[in-house]
Amino acid sequence: MAVETKFVVVRKGEEKMTFASKKEADAYDKLLDMADAFTDWLLQSGMQMDETQAENLGLYLAEQKETVQHILRTSKLPDLNTPVAADKTESDAADSKKIKAVKAA
């Protein structure tokens, strides 16, 4: 009998995604935290948009974090031929309280 450990990201009681490693699950959890923060910020901005639009835009901004940071630092779009470097230390420090390990036989 084989035992597999899986890491499940759970939000508001709903399973969002399952990962084979804790590091990947933590990184995804942090991405969702960032998307929630962007969504709340967008909804408080006073711009006319519904909650679904704010959630979609919040998730997009979180997924494009490196590009957003580059634009904020330089006021320019990144060169299409030069990939924007990912910050790996931040994903390692993600809060692991929202991750639960599930063992399946």
LINJO-V94594 format. One line per field, one symbol per residue. ss: DSSP state (H for helix, E for strand, L for the rest). burial: I if it has 16 or more other C-alpha atoms within 10 Angstrom, else O. Layout:
BEGIN
ss->???
burial->???
END
This chain:
BEGIN
ss->LLLEEEEEEEELLEEEEEELLHHHHHHHHHHHHHHHHHHHHHHHLLLLLLHHHHHHHHHHHHHLHHHHHHHHHHLLLLLLLLLLLLLHHHHHLLLLLLEEEEEEL
burial->OOOOOIIIIIOOOOOOOIIOOIIIIIIIIIIIIIIIIIIOOIIOOOOOOOOOOIIOIIIOIIIOIIIIOOOOOOOOOIOOOOOIOOOOOOIOOIOIOOIOIOOOO
END
